[in-house]
Every structure is written in C-alpha cells, then in structure tokens.
Amino acid sequence: MTYRQERPNPYACVHRGGIDLHFFGVPEFDPADSMGSVIVQVEDTEALHKSFAAGLHAAFGKIPVSGIPG
C-alpha cells in the first residue's frame, strides 16, 4: 500500500511491479448488489496468485473462497 486515507473520503493506492491500483469509496456503493470488473495482465500468474493467497491468509487466517472480505 502506497497511500491510504479515511477522511474526507476513503481512498487507497497499492503498487506492485509496474502497476498502481487506486481505490475509492462511494457511500451508496454496495458490492453485494453491484457489478464491476477489472483485468490486469501479468506474465507469471502462478507467482502472483501465490503471493496474493499468502497475503489473504496472513490478513484473515485463511483464504476466503466466497463473500466479501472485511
């Protein structure tokens, strides 16, 4: 994570390799009732998946397979 703010508006930025992903909160947005998608192409999918899974496990004690982690 390269940047995070909670006020006046929730916003965060993460960086990995040459990719920056920016996220912002919208009060009316309900991810359970919304649709959105993004495609990020990488050369080594397996390595990125392993790293991502390890981060989820470290944060949640398991790798969530459904729902919205919170």
PQR file of N, CA, C, O and H, with PARSE charges and radii, in Angstrom:
ATOM      1  N   MET A   1       0.856  -1.163   0.000 -0.4000 1.5000
ATOM      2  CA  MET A   1       0.000   0.000   0.000 -0.0000 2.0000
ATOM      3  C   MET A   1       0.904   1.228   0.000  0.5500 1.7000
ATOM      4  O   MET A   1       1.787   1.368   0.847 -0.5500 1.4000
ATOM      5  N   THR A   2       0.671   2.103  -0.955 -0.4000 1.5000
ATOM      6  CA  THR A   2       1.497   3.299  -1.036 -0.0000 2.0000
ATOM      7  C   THR A   2       0.796   4.528  -0.479  0.5500 1.7000
ATOM      8  O   THR A   2       1.441   5.532  -0.175 -0.5500 1.4000
ATOM      9  H   THR A   2      -0.046   1.989  -1.643  0.4000 1.0000
ATOM     10  N   TYR A   3      -0.532   4.452  -0.345 -0.4000 1.5000
ATOM     11  CA  TYR A   3      -1.264   5.589   0.197 -0.0000 2.0000
ATOM     12  C   TYR A   3      -2.597   5.113   0.732  0.5500 1.7000
ATOM     13  O   TYR A   3      -3.232   4.228   0.158 -0.5500 1.4000
ATOM     14  H   TYR A   3      -1.056   3.637  -0.592  0.4000 1.0000
ATOM     15  N   ARG A   4      -3.023   5.719   1.854 -0.4000 1.5000
ATOM     16  CA  ARG A   4      -4.341   5.404   2.409 -0.0000 2.0000
ATOM     17  C   ARG A   4      -4.870   6.625   3.137  0.5500 1.7000
ATOM     18  O   ARG A   4      -4.150   7.277   3.894 -0.5500 1.4000
ATOM     19  H   ARG A   4      -2.507   6.438   2.320  0.4000 1.0000
ATOM     20  N   GLN A   5      -6.123   6.919   2.900 -0.4000 1.5000
ATOM     21  CA  GLN A   5      -6.779   7.981   3.664 -0.0000 2.0000
ATOM     22  C   GLN A   5      -8.192   7.526   3.973  0.5500 1.7000
ATOM     23  O   GLN A   5      -8.809   6.802   3.193 -0.5500 1.4000
ATOM     24  H   GLN A   5      -6.708   6.389   2.285  0.4000 1.0000
ATOM     25  N   GLU A   6      -8.700   7.961   5.127 -0.4000 1.5000
ATOM     26  CA  GLU A   6     -10.065   7.623   5.502 -0.0000 2.0000
ATOM     27  C   GLU A   6     -10.986   8.834   5.402  0.5500 1.7000
ATOM     28  O   GLU A   6     -12.184   8.692   5.161 -0.5500 1.4000
ATOM     29  H   GLU A   6      -8.199   8.549   5.761  0.4000 1.0000
ATOM     30  N   ARG A   7     -10.420  10.030   5.589 -0.4000 1.5000
ATOM     31  CA  ARG A   7     -11.216  11.249   5.544 -0.0000 2.0000
ATOM     32  C   ARG A   7     -10.524  12.295   4.698  0.5500 1.7000
ATOM     33  O   ARG A   7      -9.293  12.335   4.698 -0.5500 1.4000
ATOM     34  H   ARG A   7      -9.447  10.145   5.785  0.4000 1.0000
ATOM     35  N   PRO A   8     -11.218  13.121   3.995 -0.5600 1.5000
ATOM     36  CA  PRO A   8     -12.679  13.245   3.982  0.2800 2.0000
ATOM     37  C   PRO A   8     -13.359  12.159   3.148  0.5500 1.7000
ATOM     38  O   PRO A   8     -14.567  11.957   3.273 -0.5500 1.4000
ATOM     39  N   ASN A   9     -12.601  11.455   2.300 -0.4000 1.5000
ATOM     40  CA  ASN A   9     -13.161  10.374   1.500 -0.0000 2.0000
ATOM     41  C   ASN A   9     -12.226   9.174   1.575  0.5500 1.7000
ATOM     42  O   ASN A   9     -11.008   9.344   1.519 -0.5500 1.4000
ATOM     43  H   ASN A   9     -11.620  11.619   2.199  0.4000 1.0000
ATOM     44  N   PRO A  10     -12.774   7.949   1.701 -0.5600 1.5000
ATOM     45  CA  PRO A  10     -11.892   6.780   1.725  0.2800 2.0000
ATOM     46  C   PRO A  10     -11.186   6.600   0.382  0.5500 1.7000
ATOM     47  O   PRO A  10     -11.807   6.652  -0.680 -0.5500 1.4000
ATOM     48  N   TYR A  11      -9.872   6.386   0.459 -0.4000 1.5000
ATOM     49  CA  TYR A  11      -9.074   6.263  -0.757 -0.0000 2.0000
ATOM     50  C   TYR A  11      -7.815   5.479  -0.424  0.5500 1.7000
ATOM     51  O   TYR A  11      -7.236   5.661   0.647 -0.5500 1.4000
ATOM     52  H   TYR A  11      -9.368   6.343   1.322  0.4000 1.0000
ATOM     53  N   ALA A  12      -7.388   4.610  -1.330 -0.4000 1.5000
ATOM     54  CA  ALA A  12      -6.148   3.857  -1.120 -0.0000 2.0000
ATOM     55  C   ALA A  12      -5.499   3.577  -2.467  0.5500 1.7000
ATOM     56  O   ALA A  12      -6.166   3.509  -3.499 -0.5500 1.4000
ATOM     57  H   ALA A  12      -7.859   4.463  -2.200  0.4000 1.0000
ATOM     58  N   CYS A  13      -4.187   3.418  -2.429 -0.4000 1.5000
ATOM     59  CA  CYS A  13      -3.429   3.062  -3.616 -0.0000 2.0000
ATOM     60  C   CYS A  13      -2.463   1.944  -3.240  0.5500 1.7000
ATOM     61  O   CYS A  13      -1.810   2.000  -2.199 -0.5500 1.4000
ATOM     62  H   CYS A  13      -3.645   3.473  -1.590  0.4000 1.0000
ATOM     63  N   VAL A  14      -2.379   0.939  -4.088 -0.4000 1.5000
ATOM     64  CA  VAL A  14      -1.418  -0.146  -3.895 -0.0000 2.0000
ATOM     65  C   VAL A  14      -0.536  -0.221  -5.131  0.5500 1.7000
ATOM     66  O   VAL A  14      -0.963   0.110  -6.237 -0.5500 1.4000
ATOM     67  H   VAL A  14      -2.909   0.894  -4.934  0.4000 1.0000
ATOM     68  N   HIS A  15       0.683  -0.656  -4.931 -0.4000 1.5000
ATOM     69  CA  HIS A  15       1.656  -0.736  -6.022 -0.0000 2.0000
ATOM     70  C   HIS A  15       2.321  -2.101  -5.992  0.5500 1.7000
ATOM     71  O   HIS A  15       2.694  -2.593  -4.927 -0.5500 1.4000
ATOM     72  H   HIS A  15       1.030  -0.925  -4.033  0.4000 1.0000
ATOM     73  N   ARG A  16       2.466  -2.704  -7.144 -0.4000 1.5000
ATOM     74  CA  ARG A  16       3.191  -3.976  -7.279 -0.0000 2.0000
ATOM     75  C   ARG A  16       3.799  -3.997  -8.672  0.5500 1.7000
ATOM     76  O   ARG A  16       3.104  -3.804  -9.669 -0.5500 1.4000
ATOM     77  H   ARG A  16       2.162  -2.304  -8.009  0.4000 1.0000
ATOM     78  N   GLY A  17       5.098  -4.234  -8.728 -0.4000 1.5000
ATOM     79  CA  GLY A  17       5.762  -4.216 -10.027 -0.0000 2.0000
ATOM     80  C   GLY A  17       5.560  -2.858 -10.672  0.5500 1.7000
ATOM     81  O   GLY A  17       5.832  -1.831 -10.049 -0.5500 1.4000
ATOM     82  H   GLY A  17       5.663  -4.391  -7.918  0.4000 1.0000
ATOM     83  N   GLY A  18       5.098  -2.836 -11.886 -0.4000 1.5000
ATOM     84  CA  GLY A  18       4.840  -1.581 -12.574 -0.0000 2.0000
ATOM     85  C   GLY A  18       3.386  -1.166 -12.562  0.5500 1.7000
ATOM     86  O   GLY A  18       2.968  -0.349 -13.383 -0.5500 1.4000
ATOM     87  H   GLY A  18       4.878  -3.669 -12.392  0.4000 1.0000
ATOM     88  N   ILE A  19       2.604  -1.717 -11.639 -0.4000 1.5000
ATOM     89  CA  ILE A  19       1.161  -1.461 -11.622 -0.0000 2.0000
ATOM     90  C   ILE A  19       0.776  -0.698 -10.367  0.5500 1.7000
ATOM     91  O   ILE A  19       1.179  -1.062  -9.262 -0.5500 1.4000
ATOM     92  H   ILE A  19       2.943  -2.380 -10.972  0.4000 1.0000
ATOM     93  N   ASP A  20       0.001   0.353 -10.537 -0.4000 1.5000
ATOM     94  CA  ASP A  20      -0.616   1.076  -9.422 -0.0000 2.0000
ATOM     95  C   ASP A  20      -2.123   0.899  -9.540  0.5500 1.7000
ATOM     96  O   ASP A  20      -2.700   1.144 -10.600 -0.5500 1.4000
ATOM     97  H   ASP A  20      -0.327   0.649 -11.435  0.4000 1.0000
ATOM     98  N   LEU A  21      -2.758   0.474  -8.458 -0.4000 1.5000
ATOM     99  CA  LEU A  21      -4.217   0.349  -8.422 -0.0000 2.0000
ATOM    100  C   LEU A  21      -4.743   1.339  -7.394  0.5500 1.7000
ATOM    101  O   LEU A  21      -4.281   1.365  -6.254 -0.5500 1.4000
ATOM    102  H   LEU A  21      -2.289   0.275  -7.598  0.4000 1.0000
ATOM    103  N   HIS A  22      -5.706   2.149  -7.799 -0.4000 1.5000
ATOM    104  CA  HIS A  22      -6.299   3.162  -6.930 -0.0000 2.0000
ATOM    105  C   HIS A  22      -7.748   2.773  -6.632  0.5500 1.7000
ATOM    106  O   HIS A  22      -8.495   2.381  -7.527 -0.5500 1.4000
ATOM    107  H   HIS A  22      -6.081   2.128  -8.726  0.4000 1.0000
ATOM    108  N   PHE A  23      -8.127   2.889  -5.365 -0.4000 1.5000
ATOM    109  CA  PHE A  23      -9.475   2.529  -4.928 -0.0000 2.0000
ATOM    110  C   PHE A  23     -10.065   3.700  -4.149  0.5500 1.7000
ATOM    111  O   PHE A  23      -9.361   4.372  -3.395 -0.5500 1.4000
ATOM    112  H   PHE A  23      -7.520   3.208  -4.638  0.4000 1.0000
ATOM    113  N   PHE A  24     -11.352   3.936  -4.336 -0.4000 1.5000
ATOM    114  CA  PHE A  24     -12.016   4.983  -3.572 -0.0000 2.0000
ATOM    115  C   PHE A  24     -13.390   4.488  -3.150  0.5500 1.7000
ATOM    116  O   PHE A  24     -13.997   3.651  -3.819 -0.5500 1.4000
ATOM    117  H   PHE A  24     -11.923   3.390  -4.949  0.4000 1.0000
ATOM    118  N   GLY A  25     -13.868   5.012  -2.040 -0.4000 1.5000
ATOM    119  CA  GLY A  25     -15.157   4.601  -1.513 -0.0000 2.0000
ATOM    120  C   GLY A  25     -16.277   5.509  -1.982  0.5500 1.7000
ATOM    121  O   GLY A  25     -16.102   6.719  -2.122 -0.5500 1.4000
ATOM    122  H   GLY A  25     -13.375   5.692  -1.497  0.4000 1.0000
ATOM    123  N   VAL A  26     -17.423   4.907  -2.220 -0.4000 1.5000
ATOM    124  CA  VAL A  26     -18.640   5.635  -2.569 -0.0000 2.0000
ATOM    125  C   VAL A  26     -19.701   5.187  -1.574  0.5500 1.7000
ATOM    126  O   VAL A  26     -20.033   4.002  -1.524 -0.5500 1.4000
ATOM    127  H   VAL A  26     -17.565   3.924  -2.107  0.4000 1.0000
ATOM    128  N   PRO A  27     -20.242   6.112  -0.777 -0.5600 1.5000
ATOM    129  CA  PRO A  27     -21.170   5.712   0.295  0.2800 2.0000
ATOM    130  C   PRO A  27     -22.342   4.843  -0.165  0.5500 1.7000
ATOM    131  O   PRO A  27     -22.743   3.933   0.560 -0.5500 1.4000
ATOM    132  N   GLU A  28     -22.892   5.095  -1.335 -0.4000 1.5000
ATOM    133  CA  GLU A  28     -24.065   4.350  -1.802 -0.0000 2.0000
ATOM    134  C   GLU A  28     -23.704   3.004  -2.421  0.5500 1.7000
ATOM    135  O   GLU A  28     -24.596   2.211  -2.718 -0.5500 1.4000
ATOM    136  H   GLU A  28     -22.566   5.834  -1.925  0.4000 1.0000
ATOM    137  N   PHE A  29     -22.414   2.729  -2.624 -0.4000 1.5000
ATOM    138  CA  PHE A  29     -21.987   1.517  -3.310 -0.0000 2.0000
ATOM    139  C   PHE A  29     -22.097   0.308  -2.392  0.5500 1.7000
ATOM    140  O   PHE A  29     -21.537   0.299  -1.295 -0.5500 1.4000
ATOM    141  H   PHE A  29     -21.688   3.374  -2.382  0.4000 1.0000
ATOM    142  N   ASP A  30     -22.813  -0.701  -2.839 -0.4000 1.5000
ATOM    143  CA  ASP A  30     -22.935  -1.966  -2.104 -0.0000 2.0000
ATOM    144  C   ASP A  30     -22.368  -3.060  -3.000  0.5500 1.7000
ATOM    145  O   ASP A  30     -23.020  -3.458  -3.965 -0.5500 1.4000
ATOM    146  H   ASP A  30     -23.267  -0.694  -3.730  0.4000 1.0000
ATOM    147  N   PRO A  31     -21.146  -3.563  -2.696 -0.5600 1.5000
ATOM    148  CA  PRO A  31     -20.533  -4.554  -3.584  0.2800 2.0000
ATOM    149  C   PRO A  31     -21.372  -5.808  -3.770  0.5500 1.7000
ATOM    150  O   PRO A  31     -21.275  -6.463  -4.808 -0.5500 1.4000
ATOM    151  N   ALA A  32     -22.190  -6.154  -2.790 -0.4000 1.5000
ATOM    152  CA  ALA A  32     -23.024  -7.350  -2.916 -0.0000 2.0000
ATOM    153  C   ALA A  32     -24.109  -7.171  -3.980  0.5500 1.7000
ATOM    154  O   ALA A  32     -24.589  -8.149  -4.553 -0.5500 1.4000
ATOM    155  H   ALA A  32     -22.269  -5.622  -1.947  0.4000 1.0000
ATOM    156  N   ASP A  33     -24.491  -5.926  -4.240 -0.4000 1.5000
ATOM    157  CA  ASP A  33     -25.549  -5.655  -5.210 -0.0000 2.0000
ATOM    158  C   ASP A  33     -25.039  -4.945  -6.457  0.5500 1.7000
ATOM    159  O   ASP A  33     -25.828  -4.397  -7.228 -0.5500 1.4000
ATOM    160  H   ASP A  33     -24.101  -5.131  -3.775  0.4000 1.0000
ATOM    161  N   SER A  34     -23.735  -4.951  -6.657 -0.4000 1.5000
ATOM    162  CA  SER A  34     -23.160  -4.219  -7.774 -0.0000 2.0000
ATOM    163  C   SER A  34     -22.301  -5.141  -8.634  0.5500 1.7000
ATOM    164  O   SER A  34     -21.886  -6.216  -8.203 -0.5500 1.4000
ATOM    165  H   SER A  34     -23.095  -5.396  -6.031  0.4000 1.0000
ATOM    166  N   MET A  35     -22.049  -4.697  -9.845 -0.4000 1.5000
ATOM    167  CA  MET A  35     -21.191  -5.464 -10.718 -0.0000 2.0000
ATOM    168  C   MET A  35     -20.032  -4.580 -11.165  0.5500 1.7000
ATOM    169  O   MET A  35     -20.226  -3.420 -11.529 -0.5500 1.4000
ATOM    170  H   MET A  35     -22.387  -3.823 -10.196  0.4000 1.0000
ATOM    171  N   GLY A  36     -18.875  -5.119 -11.134 -0.4000 1.5000
ATOM    172  CA  GLY A  36     -17.706  -4.401 -11.611 -0.0000 2.0000
ATOM    173  C   GLY A  36     -16.636  -5.420 -11.943  0.5500 1.7000
ATOM    174  O   GLY A  36     -16.661  -6.544 -11.442 -0.5500 1.4000
ATOM    175  H   GLY A  36     -18.718  -6.062 -10.838  0.4000 1.0000
ATOM    176  N   SER A  37     -15.710  -5.031 -12.775 -0.4000 1.5000
ATOM    177  CA  SER A  37     -14.635  -5.950 -13.113 -0.0000 2.0000
ATOM    178  C   SER A  37     -13.414  -5.160 -13.537  0.5500 1.7000
ATOM    179  O   SER A  37     -13.488  -3.977 -13.872 -0.5500 1.4000
ATOM    180  H   SER A  37     -15.690  -4.118 -13.182  0.4000 1.0000
ATOM    181  N   VAL A  38     -12.294  -5.851 -13.511 -0.4000 1.5000
ATOM    182  CA  VAL A  38     -11.039  -5.275 -13.965 -0.0000 2.0000
ATOM    183  C   VAL A  38     -10.176  -6.422 -14.469  0.5500 1.7000
ATOM    184  O   VAL A  38     -10.248  -7.532 -13.942 -0.5500 1.4000
ATOM    185  H   VAL A  38     -12.234  -6.811 -13.240  0.4000 1.0000
ATOM    186  N   ILE A  39      -9.379  -6.167 -15.463 -0.4000 1.5000
ATOM    187  CA  ILE A  39      -8.436  -7.161 -15.964 -0.0000 2.0000
ATOM    188  C   ILE A  39      -7.038  -6.588 -15.800  0.5500 1.7000
ATOM    189  O   ILE A  39      -6.751  -5.483 -16.260 -0.5500 1.4000
ATOM    190  H   ILE A  39      -9.321  -5.265 -15.891  0.4000 1.0000
ATOM    191  N   VAL A  40      -6.181  -7.339 -15.147 -0.4000 1.5000
ATOM    192  CA  VAL A  40      -4.776  -6.963 -15.008 -0.0000 2.0000
ATOM    193  C   VAL A  40      -3.971  -8.111 -15.590  0.5500 1.7000
ATOM    194  O   VAL A  40      -3.980  -9.212 -15.038 -0.5500 1.4000
ATOM    195  H   VAL A  40      -6.414  -8.237 -14.773  0.4000 1.0000
ATOM    196  N   GLN A  41      -3.287  -7.878 -16.676 -0.4000 1.5000
ATOM    197  CA  GLN A  41      -2.499  -8.932 -17.312 -0.0000 2.0000
ATOM    198  C   GLN A  41      -1.105  -8.959 -16.710  0.5500 1.7000
ATOM    199  O   GLN A  41      -0.452  -7.925 -16.566 -0.5500 1.4000
ATOM    200  H   GLN A  41      -3.280  -6.984 -17.124  0.4000 1.0000
ATOM    201  N   VAL A  42      -0.658 -10.163 -16.360 -0.4000 1.5000
ATOM    202  CA  VAL A  42       0.679 -10.349 -15.788 -0.0000 2.0000
ATOM    203  C   VAL A  42       1.358 -11.510 -16.509  0.5500 1.7000
ATOM    204  O   VAL A  42       0.697 -12.362 -17.103 -0.5500 1.4000
ATOM    205  H   VAL A  42      -1.188 -11.003 -16.477  0.4000 1.0000
ATOM    206  N   GLU A  43       2.681 -11.528 -16.447 -0.4000 1.5000
ATOM    207  CA  GLU A  43       3.424 -12.596 -17.120 -0.0000 2.0000
ATOM    208  C   GLU A  43       3.413 -13.894 -16.325  0.5500 1.7000
ATOM    209  O   GLU A  43       3.325 -14.971 -16.917 -0.5500 1.4000
ATOM    210  H   GLU A  43       3.219 -10.836 -15.965  0.4000 1.0000
ATOM    211  N   ASP A  44       3.501 -13.820 -14.987 -0.4000 1.5000
ATOM    212  CA  ASP A  44       3.588 -15.021 -14.165 -0.0000 2.0000
ATOM    213  C   ASP A  44       2.395 -15.088 -13.216  0.5500 1.7000
ATOM    214  O   ASP A  44       2.475 -14.667 -12.062 -0.5500 1.4000
ATOM    215  H   ASP A  44       3.572 -12.946 -14.507  0.4000 1.0000
ATOM    216  N   THR A  45       1.293 -15.623 -13.725 -0.4000 1.5000
ATOM    217  CA  THR A  45       0.062 -15.703 -12.958 -0.0000 2.0000
ATOM    218  C   THR A  45       0.233 -16.533 -11.689  0.5500 1.7000
ATOM    219  O   THR A  45      -0.281 -16.163 -10.634 -0.5500 1.4000
ATOM    220  H   THR A  45       1.228 -15.965 -14.663  0.4000 1.0000
ATOM    221  N   GLU A  46       0.947 -17.644 -11.783 -0.4000 1.5000
ATOM    222  CA  GLU A  46       1.105 -18.524 -10.620 -0.0000 2.0000
ATOM    223  C   GLU A  46       1.824 -17.824  -9.472  0.5500 1.7000
ATOM    224  O   GLU A  46       1.396 -17.925  -8.322 -0.5500 1.4000
ATOM    225  H   GLU A  46       1.365 -17.945 -12.640  0.4000 1.0000
ATOM    226  N   ALA A  47       2.899 -17.124  -9.767 -0.4000 1.5000
ATOM    227  CA  ALA A  47       3.642 -16.424  -8.716 -0.0000 2.0000
ATOM    228  C   ALA A  47       2.788 -15.336  -8.067  0.5500 1.7000
ATOM    229  O   ALA A  47       2.808 -15.180  -6.846 -0.5500 1.4000
ATOM    230  H   ALA A  47       3.247 -17.042 -10.701  0.4000 1.0000
ATOM    231  N   LEU A  48       2.040 -14.586  -8.874 -0.4000 1.5000
ATOM    232  CA  LEU A  48       1.185 -13.542  -8.331 -0.0000 2.0000
ATOM    233  C   LEU A  48       0.073 -14.145  -7.483  0.5500 1.7000
ATOM    234  O   LEU A  48      -0.253 -13.618  -6.420 -0.5500 1.4000
ATOM    235  H   LEU A  48       2.024 -14.713  -9.866  0.4000 1.0000
ATOM    236  N   HIS A  49      -0.507 -15.245  -7.946 -0.4000 1.5000
ATOM    237  CA  HIS A  49      -1.567 -15.918  -7.166 -0.0000 2.0000
ATOM    238  C   HIS A  49      -1.033 -16.396  -5.826  0.5500 1.7000
ATOM    239  O   HIS A  49      -1.692 -16.212  -4.803 -0.5500 1.4000
ATOM    240  H   HIS A  49      -0.242 -15.673  -8.809  0.4000 1.0000
ATOM    241  N   LYS A  50       0.140 -17.002  -5.810 -0.4000 1.5000
ATOM    242  CA  LYS A  50       0.731 -17.477  -4.548 -0.0000 2.0000
ATOM    243  C   LYS A  50       0.949 -16.324  -3.578  0.5500 1.7000
ATOM    244  O   LYS A  50       0.663 -16.448  -2.388 -0.5500 1.4000
ATOM    245  H   LYS A  50       0.675 -17.151  -6.641  0.4000 1.0000
ATOM    246  N   SER A  51       1.450 -15.214  -4.077 -0.4000 1.5000
ATOM    247  CA  SER A  51       1.688 -14.044  -3.236 -0.0000 2.0000
ATOM    248  C   SER A  51       0.374 -13.472  -2.711  0.5500 1.7000
ATOM    249  O   SER A  51       0.269 -13.123  -1.536 -0.5500 1.4000
ATOM    250  H   SER A  51       1.682 -15.113  -5.044  0.4000 1.0000
ATOM    251  N   PHE A  52      -0.617 -13.378  -3.579 -0.4000 1.5000
ATOM    252  CA  PHE A  52      -1.924 -12.862  -3.192 -0.0000 2.0000
ATOM    253  C   PHE A  52      -2.570 -13.774  -2.146  0.5500 1.7000
ATOM    254  O   PHE A  52      -3.115 -13.290  -1.154 -0.5500 1.4000
ATOM    255  H   PHE A  52      -0.532 -13.661  -4.535  0.4000 1.0000
ATOM    256  N   ALA A  53      -2.512 -15.085  -2.363 -0.4000 1.5000
ATOM    257  CA  ALA A  53      -3.091 -16.048  -1.421 -0.0000 2.0000
ATOM    258  C   ALA A  53      -2.389 -15.959  -0.067  0.5500 1.7000
ATOM    259  O   ALA A  53      -3.044 -16.033   0.972 -0.5500 1.4000
ATOM    260  H   ALA A  53      -2.070 -15.478  -3.169  0.4000 1.0000
ATOM    261  N   ALA A  54      -1.073 -15.803  -0.069 -0.4000 1.5000
ATOM    262  CA  ALA A  54      -0.326 -15.678   1.182 -0.0000 2.0000
ATOM    263  C   ALA A  54      -0.749 -14.416   1.933  0.5500 1.7000
ATOM    264  O   ALA A  54      -0.875 -14.434   3.157 -0.5500 1.4000
ATOM    265  H   ALA A  54      -0.541 -15.743  -0.913  0.4000 1.0000
ATOM    266  N   GLY A  55      -0.967 -13.327   1.208 -0.4000 1.5000
ATOM    267  CA  GLY A  55      -1.423 -12.087   1.843 -0.0000 2.0000
ATOM    268  C   GLY A  55      -2.807 -12.223   2.442  0.5500 1.7000
ATOM    269  O   GLY A  55      -3.060 -11.731   3.542 -0.5500 1.4000
ATOM    270  H   GLY A  55      -0.865 -13.312   0.213  0.4000 1.0000
ATOM    271  N   LEU A  56      -3.722 -12.894   1.719 -0.4000 1.5000
ATOM    272  CA  LEU A  56      -5.063 -13.137   2.263 -0.0000 2.0000
ATOM    273  C   LEU A  56      -4.996 -14.005   3.513  0.5500 1.7000
ATOM    274  O   LEU A  56      -5.680 -13.737   4.500 -0.5500 1.4000
ATOM    275  H   LEU A  56      -3.517 -13.294   0.826  0.4000 1.0000
ATOM    276  N   HIS A  57      -4.171 -15.042   3.465 -0.4000 1.5000
ATOM    277  CA  HIS A  57      -4.036 -15.931   4.615 -0.0000 2.0000
ATOM    278  C   HIS A  57      -3.477 -15.177   5.813  0.5500 1.7000
ATOM    279  O   HIS A  57      -3.930 -15.379   6.940 -0.5500 1.4000
ATOM    280  H   HIS A  57      -3.615 -15.259   2.663  0.4000 1.0000
ATOM    281  N   ALA A  58      -2.501 -14.313   5.581 -0.4000 1.5000
ATOM    282  CA  ALA A  58      -1.913 -13.528   6.670 -0.0000 2.0000
ATOM    283  C   ALA A  58      -2.941 -12.560   7.265  0.5500 1.7000
ATOM    284  O   ALA A  58      -2.967 -12.349   8.477 -0.5500 1.4000
ATOM    285  H   ALA A  58      -2.133 -14.148   4.666  0.4000 1.0000
ATOM    286  N   ALA A  59      -3.777 -11.980   6.418 -0.4000 1.5000
ATOM    287  CA  ALA A  59      -4.752 -10.989   6.879 -0.0000 2.0000
ATOM    288  C   ALA A  59      -5.969 -11.609   7.550  0.5500 1.7000
ATOM    289  O   ALA A  59      -6.488 -11.058   8.521 -0.5500 1.4000
ATOM    290  H   ALA A  59      -3.756 -12.152   5.433  0.4000 1.0000
ATOM    291  N   PHE A  60      -6.438 -12.769   7.035 -0.4000 1.5000
ATOM    292  CA  PHE A  60      -7.689 -13.347   7.501 -0.0000 2.0000
ATOM    293  C   PHE A  60      -7.540 -14.711   8.180  0.5500 1.7000
ATOM    294  O   PHE A  60      -8.519 -15.264   8.680 -0.5500 1.4000
ATOM    295  H   PHE A  60      -6.016 -13.217   6.247  0.4000 1.0000
ATOM    296  N   GLY A  61      -6.310 -15.258   8.200 -0.4000 1.5000
ATOM    297  CA  GLY A  61      -6.107 -16.573   8.808 -0.0000 2.0000
ATOM    298  C   GLY A  61      -6.568 -17.715   7.921  0.5500 1.7000
ATOM    299  O   GLY A  61      -6.487 -18.880   8.310 -0.5500 1.4000
ATOM    300  H   GLY A  61      -5.514 -14.809   7.794  0.4000 1.0000
ATOM    301  N   LYS A  62      -7.042 -17.391   6.752 -0.4000 1.5000
ATOM    302  CA  LYS A  62      -7.497 -18.383   5.775 -0.0000 2.0000
ATOM    303  C   LYS A  62      -7.592 -17.679   4.434  0.5500 1.7000
ATOM    304  O   LYS A  62      -7.413 -16.464   4.349 -0.5500 1.4000
ATOM    305  H   LYS A  62      -7.107 -16.444   6.436  0.4000 1.0000
ATOM    306  N   ILE A  63      -7.871 -18.432   3.401 -0.4000 1.5000
ATOM    307  CA  ILE A  63      -8.075 -17.846   2.084 -0.0000 2.0000
ATOM    308  C   ILE A  63      -9.568 -17.889   1.800  0.5500 1.7000
ATOM    309  O   ILE A  63     -10.111 -18.959   1.525 -0.5500 1.4000
ATOM    310  H   ILE A  63      -8.017 -19.418   3.470  0.4000 1.0000
ATOM    311  N   PRO A  64     -10.251 -16.728   1.861 -0.5600 1.5000
ATOM    312  CA  PRO A  64     -11.692 -16.713   1.610  0.2800 2.0000
ATOM    313  C   PRO A  64     -11.994 -17.218   0.194  0.5500 1.7000
ATOM    314  O   PRO A  64     -11.295 -16.872  -0.758 -0.5500 1.4000
ATOM    315  N   VAL A  65     -13.035 -18.032   0.067 -0.4000 1.5000
ATOM    316  CA  VAL A  65     -13.421 -18.555  -1.246 -0.0000 2.0000
ATOM    317  C   VAL A  65     -14.764 -18.006  -1.709  0.5500 1.7000
ATOM    318  O   VAL A  65     -15.202 -18.285  -2.826 -0.5500 1.4000
ATOM    319  H   VAL A  65     -13.603 -18.314   0.841  0.4000 1.0000
ATOM    320  N   SER A  66     -15.422 -17.222  -0.847 -0.4000 1.5000
ATOM    321  CA  SER A  66     -16.667 -16.589  -1.241 -0.0000 2.0000
ATOM    322  C   SER A  66     -16.897 -15.390  -0.341  0.5500 1.7000
ATOM    323  O   SER A  66     -16.237 -15.229   0.686 -0.5500 1.4000
ATOM    324  H   SER A  66     -15.067 -16.995   0.060  0.4000 1.0000
ATOM    325  N   GLY A  67     -17.829 -14.564  -0.736 -0.4000 1.5000
ATOM    326  CA  GLY A  67     -18.173 -13.396   0.058 -0.0000 2.0000
ATOM    327  C   GLY A  67     -17.225 -12.239  -0.178  0.5500 1.7000
ATOM    328  O   GLY A  67     -16.378 -12.276  -1.070 -0.5500 1.4000
ATOM    329  H   GLY A  67     -18.364 -14.695  -1.570  0.4000 1.0000
ATOM    330  N   ILE A  68     -17.382 -11.217   0.635 -0.4000 1.5000
ATOM    331  CA  ILE A  68     -16.581 -10.009   0.531 -0.0000 2.0000
ATOM    332  C   ILE A  68     -15.780  -9.876   1.825  0.5500 1.7000
ATOM    333  O   ILE A  68     -16.355  -9.590   2.875 -0.5500 1.4000
ATOM    334  H   ILE A  68     -18.070 -11.187   1.360  0.4000 1.0000
ATOM    335  N   PRO A  69     -14.460 -10.082   1.765 -0.5600 1.5000
ATOM    336  CA  PRO A  69     -13.666  -9.964   2.988  0.2800 2.0000
ATOM    337  C   PRO A  69     -13.802  -8.567   3.589  0.5500 1.7000
ATOM    338  O   PRO A  69     -13.891  -7.575   2.866 -0.5500 1.4000
ATOM    339  N   GLY A  70     -13.817  -8.504   4.892 -0.4000 1.5000
ATOM    340  CA  GLY A  70     -13.982  -7.197   5.520 -0.0000 2.0000
ATOM    341  C   GLY A  70     -13.083  -6.924   6.642  0.5500 1.7000
ATOM    342  O   GLY A  70     -13.146  -5.848   7.237 -0.5500 1.4000
ATOM    343  H   GLY A  70     -13.744  -9.310   5.480  0.4000 1.0000
TER
END
